[in-house]
Amino acid sequence: MLKQIIAIVLLSIIITLTTPHIQQGLQYLLSGYNWVSHQLTEVFSGGSTGNLIRNLLALLAIPLLVGMVPVTIYWLARRKWFPYFMQLVWVIWLVQTAGIVLLYKTAA
């Protein structure tokens, strides 16, 4: 329990000190999502089903693409599969989804 308290305090300090960089990274992540979504607009129709598929693919594409960067670097260095790939994709997906929800909430 003491280790977890120390870890959360240290992580809070790190996040407080690096907030501008984290905000810029989140902005890049959401810009990538918007770009993919816009590019898929040309492929899918404007109906509700087309919008659903377009948003679903855009929501899934960015975490997979961002997650492939460290996986590729790890594979080139070790010639083995990155052991925490899906955990990394889940974290990126959760951060991206939280950002999208916050943007939607502020826009509405």
Secondary structure per residue as TSV (DSSP state, phi and psi in degrees):
chain	resnum	aa	ss	phi	psi
A	1	M	-	360.0	-40.7
A	2	L	H	-64.2	-39.1
A	3	K	H	-61.9	-39.9
A	4	Q	H	-68.5	-37.5
A	5	I	H	-65.7	-44.2
A	6	I	H	-63.0	-41.6
A	7	A	H	-63.3	-43.1
A	8	I	H	-69.9	-33.9
A	9	V	H	-66.7	-46.1
A	10	L	H	-63.6	-42.4
A	11	L	H	-65.5	-36.5
A	12	S	H	-64.8	-40.6
A	13	I	H	-64.3	-44.1
A	14	I	H	-61.7	-44.4
A	15	I	H	-66.7	-38.4
A	16	T	H	-62.8	-40.2
A	17	L	H	-75.4	-25.2
A	18	T	T	-112.0	20.8
A	19	T	H	-56.3	-43.7
A	20	P	H	-60.5	-38.0
A	21	H	H	-70.9	-38.0
A	22	I	H	-66.1	-40.9
A	23	Q	H	-63.3	-39.9
A	24	Q	H	-66.2	-40.6
A	25	G	H	-63.4	-41.0
A	26	L	H	-65.3	-38.2
A	27	Q	H	-64.1	-41.2
A	28	Y	H	-63.3	-40.8
A	29	L	H	-62.1	-44.9
A	30	L	H	-71.9	-32.4
A	31	S	H	-65.4	-39.3
A	32	G	H	-62.9	-41.7
A	33	Y	H	-61.1	-46.5
A	34	N	H	-64.0	-37.5
A	35	W	H	-65.5	-46.4
A	36	V	H	-62.6	-42.5
A	37	S	H	-62.4	-41.1
A	38	H	H	-66.8	-40.4
A	39	Q	H	-65.6	-35.2
A	40	L	H	-75.2	-14.3
A	41	T	H	-61.6	-33.5
A	42	E	T	-70.9	-22.3
A	43	V	T	-90.4	-42.4
A	44	F	S	-101.4	151.4
A	45	S	-	-69.8	169.1
A	46	G	S	-85.2	3.5
A	47	G	S	-71.9	178.0
A	48	S	H	-66.2	-36.8
A	49	T	H	-68.9	-42.4
A	50	G	H	-62.8	-41.2
A	51	N	H	-65.8	-39.2
A	52	L	H	-62.8	-47.1
A	53	I	H	-65.2	-41.9
A	54	R	H	-62.0	-46.7
A	55	N	H	-66.5	-37.5
A	56	L	H	-63.8	-47.2
A	57	L	H	-65.5	-39.1
A	58	A	H	-66.1	-38.4
A	59	L	H	-67.8	-31.3
A	60	L	H	-88.7	-28.6
A	61	A	H	-69.6	-44.3
A	62	I	H	-64.5	-48.5
A	63	P	H	-61.0	-36.6
A	64	L	H	-67.5	-42.3
A	65	L	H	-67.6	-43.0
A	66	V	H	-66.7	-38.1
A	67	G	H	-68.2	-24.9
A	68	M	H	-73.5	-19.6
A	69	V	H	-64.2	-56.5
A	70	P	H	-67.8	-28.6
A	71	V	H	-63.5	-44.0
A	72	T	H	-65.3	-43.2
A	73	I	H	-62.6	-43.2
A	74	Y	H	-64.0	-41.4
A	75	W	H	-66.6	-40.0
A	76	L	H	-65.3	-33.2
A	77	A	H	-81.1	-40.9
A	78	R	H	-110.3	-17.4
A	79	R	S	60.4	32.2
A	80	K	S	-133.6	160.2
A	81	W	-	-72.5	140.7
A	82	F	-	-64.1	123.7
A	83	P	T	-71.2	-22.3
A	84	Y	T	-116.2	36.1
A	85	F	H	-61.5	-50.2
A	86	M	H	-68.4	-34.4
A	87	Q	H	-64.1	-39.8
A	88	L	H	-64.6	-42.9
A	89	V	H	-63.1	-41.2
A	90	W	H	-63.0	-42.7
A	91	V	H	-63.7	-45.7
A	92	I	H	-62.9	-41.4
A	93	W	H	-63.1	-43.1
A	94	L	H	-64.1	-42.3
A	95	V	H	-65.2	-44.4
A	96	Q	H	-63.1	-44.4
A	97	T	H	-64.7	-40.7
A	98	A	H	-62.5	-41.4
A	99	G	H	-64.1	-41.3
A	100	I	H	-65.5	-42.8
A	101	V	H	-63.8	-41.9
A	102	L	H	-65.4	-40.4
A	103	L	H	-65.4	-40.6
A	104	Y	H	-65.9	-39.0
A	105	K	H	-66.8	-40.6
A	106	T	H	-75.0	-28.5
A	107	A	H	-76.2	-28.6
A	108	A	-	-80.7	360.0
